[in-house]
């Protein structure tokens, strides 16, 4: 029996890296993509994992890497669109260039990778796209309006395109992680600021810097990777998978309270000046 192959974007750290290791341990071929493979440790010496330099904002690079992966493995079964980062801070402080970069990475990069692999999946009448959203894909959190916007777009795209692809034998799923205990806040988050916008500082301070990072509640990348593996291999018709107890709790609170009451409660708990 041939090994299945998964392509993972954003595999240099955190949930992407842990997922690459998990799938390799389960006997899959893993095409682990990232911008700078030369800086990554712990993957290149593992069986079944091959590293590729990929910038999801570069369409030419995407096409080249896609062709190389298919040439190396013959058939791709799953594309896990995981690459992403967050811009935090007031919306007013983000200039157009920062906004464009946020959307180019989290949304347009995902769309371009998906489009690149679609002909391969159509030819095989088989394949699965797994897109990383967030609890920020169904809840709007203060001072991450741009990040939330990209994740809401990913949610809408995934649900809508699933109808188009289902008759072709292609499935689409969504991963909705809560907080993953990695260096995301330090490594994958940019906080914008701008002179003259100090009015936002008290609320920003409370929302983002009121708690000690050591007190953050969340899930380990390995825990998330195990749930992602189950989601990808369960062969169900389920589309959305919450990753982590905090994600489950947030979804339950929003559903039980209703959107308006949940929004007010979130404001009071995170800002409430």
Secondary structure as UniProt FT lines:
FT   STRAND          5..8
FT   HELIX           14..25
FT   TURN            26..27
FT   STRAND          29..34
FT   HELIX           37..39
FT   TURN            44..45
FT   TURN            47..48
FT   STRAND          49..53
FT   TURN            56..57
FT   HELIX           59..73
FT   STRAND          78..81
FT   STRAND          86..88
FT   HELIX           91..93
FT   HELIX           96..103
FT   HELIX           104..108
FT   HELIX           109..124
FT   STRAND          127..132
FT   HELIX           135..137
FT   TURN            142..143
FT   HELIX           145..166
FT   TURN            167..169
FT   STRAND          170..177
FT   HELIX           184..187
FT   STRAND          189..191
FT   TURN            195..196
FT   HELIX           198..200
FT   HELIX           201..209
FT   HELIX           213..215
FT   HELIX           221..233
FT   STRAND          240..243
FT   HELIX           245..257
FT   HELIX           259..270
//
